[in-house]
Amino acid sequence: MKARAARFVAKQGRWSGVKQVRWMSSSTGEKGSEREGLSQHLVGNLPSTMRAAVFWEPGRPMTIEDINMPRPKAGEILIKTKACGVCHSDLHIIKKDQPFPLPAVLGHEVAGEVVEHGHLTDEPTIKRFPLGSRVVGAFIMPCGGCFYCVKGQEDLCETFFHYSRGKGTLYDGETRLFQHSTGKPIHMYSMGGLAEYCVVPANGLAVIPESLPFSESAILGCAVFTAYGAMKNAADMRPGDTVAIIGVGGVGSSCVQLARPFGGRTIIAVDIDDKKLEKAKALGATHTINGVKEDVLKRIKEITGGRGVDIAIEALGNRKTFAQCIEAIRDGGKAVIVGLAPLGALGEVDLVRLVRRQVKIVGSYGARARKDLPALVGLAEIGVFDLKESVTKKCTLEEADQTYAALDEGKILGRAVVEM
């Protein structure tokens, strides 16, 4: 038995205060070549608890709670959270527009530093995300092995929707979060980013360079990620296309920015807030329309010579803007619905026009983490996408609840970020 026993020997790593655990066989005293580094993680310098903003129930403010330090399992990585974006999708949970188990830690746009690999995580993953790596996480964390992931449609990952969105857990059916004082389990909305540390499946991560600051990079994982999926995968935007973006908040303004590098010739921003429209103009919109002051459809037809746009993006999740989106496109055009509506919301479509004029209506929830997230990082790194212009408010973890309230009131022009 002793000959077969395994022991761990700690070896000092290259980061200050960081140790790397390497597996060794006690029978030989030599490193196991296939297992070396499989249990690599920080030793001795992680606290036993962390702070997190916990959402308990609708109508009750989030509270800052002590949570037991989460521990990653195989294929998962523990991130020291540096920043977390404030998104409308979280707001749907807060307002109970979408079902989700509570209590929960919200937040699904994170950037941070790798501090631990789950035991038995494979060596290629460890080499991709070594300790100390600067990373950003996608809100859709693909399992990599389900029917849709295998077909290349990671944004439809059935494991993610079943466990993360259905049960508030990671893919073994268990949360990684437990209240320190009671041991009570706390559910996770994606990785549960409104916390000092979070556990993320490695498939949902991409490395970011030193040139990109954490706070601005966090929005790559949802606002920009969602916009990229809409423009590239759903709309299949081509050089010379005309596009209208209806609703220019966090996701919509990201669509505006991406429209130009995808070849947009005419980029029309539609909203009811003049400040958001001014921001959209600065981000690349060639035209703006205030939906309260102008007839949206008439104005779009005027701008496009009477035909309508090639592509319209609906980024609000509203019945009225859904109808506008479909009516704004030319015959043969494509309407891409991105905005997340309350559960059960329905929209109407003119079936005759749909058939006779080849109207295309496509839903788009996000992008594909392993392929698209690194591409987004590259666009931001070379300055094609301006992250600093997109983030308009920064706050502390203690201010997260009031920042969501400001988002609900339409007071956030672009994207707000919680800095840890």
Stockholm file with secondary structure:
# STOCKHOLM 1.0

chainA/1-420         MKARAARFVAKQGRWSGVKQVRWMSSSTGEKGSEREGLSQHLVGNLPSTMRAAVFWEPGRPMTIEDINMPRPKAGEILIKTKACGVCHSDLHIIKKDQPFPLPAVLGHEVAGEVVEHGHLTDEPTIKRFPLGSRVVGAFIMPCGGCFYCVKGQEDLCETFFHYSRGKGTLYDGETRLFQHSTGKPIHMYSMGGLAEYCVVPANGLAVIPESLPFSESAILGCAVFTAYGAMKNAADMRPGDTVAIIGVGGVGSSCVQLARPFGGRTIIAVDIDDKKLEKAKALGATHTINGVKEDVLKRIKEITGGRGVDIAIEALGNRKTFAQCIEAIRDGGKAVIVGLAPLGALGEVDLVRLVRRQVKIVGSYGARARKDLPALVGLAEIGVFDLKESVTKKCTLEEADQTYAALDEGKILGRAVVEM
#=GR chainA/1-420 SS CTTTCEEEEEEECSSTTCEEEEEEETTTCSBCTTTTTTTCBCCSCSCSEEEEEEBCSTTSCCEEEEEECCCCCTTEEEEEEEEEEECHHHHHHHTTSSCCCSSEECCCCEEEEEEEECTTCCHHHHHHSCTTCEEEECSSCCCSSSHHHHTTCGGGCHHIIIIIIHHSSCTTSCCSEEBTTTCCEEEESTTCCSBSEEEEEGGGEEECCTTSCHHHHGGGGTHHHHHHIIIIIISCCCTTCEEEEECCSHHHHHHHHHHTTTTCSEEEEEESCHHHHHHHHHHTCSEEEETTTSCHHHHHHHHTTTSCEEEEEECSCCHHHHHHHHHHEEEEEEEEECSCCCTTCCCCCCHHHHHHTTCEEEECCCCCHHHHHHHHHHHHHTTSSCHHHHEEEEECGGGHHHHHHHHHTTCCSSEEEEEC
#=GC SS_cons         CTTTCEEEEEEECSSTTCEEEEEEETTTCSBCTTTTTTTCBCCSCSCSEEEEEEBCSTTSCCEEEEEECCCCCTTEEEEEEEEEEECHHHHHHHTTSSCCCSSEECCCCEEEEEEEECTTCCHHHHHHSCTTCEEEECSSCCCSSSHHHHTTCGGGCHHIIIIIIHHSSCTTSCCSEEBTTTCCEEEESTTCCSBSEEEEEGGGEEECCTTSCHHHHGGGGTHHHHHHIIIIIISCCCTTCEEEEECCSHHHHHHHHHHTTTTCSEEEEEESCHHHHHHHHHHTCSEEEETTTSCHHHHHHHHTTTSCEEEEEECSCCHHHHHHHHHHEEEEEEEEECSCCCTTCCCCCCHHHHHHTTCEEEECCCCCHHHHHHHHHHHHHTTSSCHHHHEEEEECGGGHHHHHHHHHTTCCSSEEEEEC
//
